[in-house]
C-alpha cells in the first residue's frame, strides 16, 4: 500500500482534517481528507494540490458581507 504525500497541503476546508495526496491506478492524482473523505477529482499532481489548497479569499468574503449589510439598510 502506498503512503500519502502530506507536504504542502492545507487542512480540509470542510472539517479541518489532515489531507493526503494519492496517486491513482491511471497515474493521475487526487487529494483526500483522512477524516471526512472529501476529495478532489483526479488531476496531474500539481493541479490536484492547487485545487485542494484553493480557499475563498477572505477579503472577497468580507466585501460580500458588507454588500449584503448595505442592501438590508
C-alpha positions as CSV (number, residue, x, y, z in Angstrom):
1,X,0.0,0.0,0.0
2,X,1.3,3.4,-0.9
3,X,1.9,6.3,1.5
4,X,0.1,9.6,1.1
5,X,2.1,12.7,0.4
6,X,1.2,15.3,3.0
7,X,3.7,18.1,2.5
8,X,2.3,21.4,1.2
9,X,-1.4,20.5,1.8
10,X,-3.8,22.7,3.8
11,X,-6.2,21.1,6.2
12,X,-9.6,20.0,4.9
13,X,-11.8,23.0,4.2
14,X,-14.8,21.1,5.4
15,X,-13.7,19.5,8.7
16,X,-10.1,20.6,9.3
17,X,-8.8,17.1,9.0
18,X,-5.4,16.1,7.6
19,X,-5.2,15.6,3.9
20,X,-3.1,13.3,1.7
21,X,-2.1,13.3,-1.9
22,X,-2.6,9.9,-3.6
23,X,-1.7,8.5,-6.9
24,X,-4.5,6.6,-8.7
25,X,-4.1,3.5,-10.8
26,X,-4.1,5.5,-14.0
27,X,-1.2,7.8,-12.8
28,X,-3.5,10.7,-12.0
29,X,-3.5,12.2,-8.5
30,X,-6.1,13.3,-6.0
31,X,-6.1,14.8,-2.6
32,X,-8.4,13.3,0.1
33,X,-9.2,14.2,3.7
34,X,-8.4,11.4,6.2
35,X,-11.3,12.4,8.5
36,X,-14.4,13.2,6.3
37,X,-13.3,11.7,3.0
38,X,-13.7,14.9,1.0
39,X,-11.6,14.7,-2.2
40,X,-10.6,16.5,-5.4
41,X,-11.2,15.0,-8.8
42,X,-8.2,13.3,-10.4
43,X,-5.7,15.7,-12.0
44,X,-2.0,15.8,-12.5
45,X,-0.1,16.1,-9.2
46,X,0.4,19.9,-9.2
47,X,-3.2,20.6,-10.2
48,X,-4.6,18.4,-7.5
49,X,-2.6,20.2,-4.9
50,X,-3.5,23.6,-6.3
51,X,-7.2,22.8,-6.3
52,X,-7.2,21.4,-2.8
53,X,-5.4,24.4,-1.4
54,X,-7.7,26.9,-3.1
55,X,-9.7,28.8,-0.5
56,X,-12.2,31.6,-0.6
57,X,-10.4,34.9,-0.4
58,X,-11.2,36.4,3.0
59,X,-11.1,39.9,1.5
60,X,-13.7,39.0,-1.1
61,X,-15.8,37.3,1.5
62,X,-15.8,40.4,3.7
63,X,-16.7,42.5,0.7
64,X,-19.8,40.3,0.0
65,X,-20.8,40.5,3.7
66,X,-20.6,44.3,3.6
67,X,-22.6,44.5,0.4
68,X,-25.4,42.3,2.0
69,X,-25.4,44.6,5.0
70,X,-25.9,47.7,2.8
71,X,-28.7,46.0,1.0
72,X,-30.6,45.4,4.3
73,X,-30.4,49.1,5.2
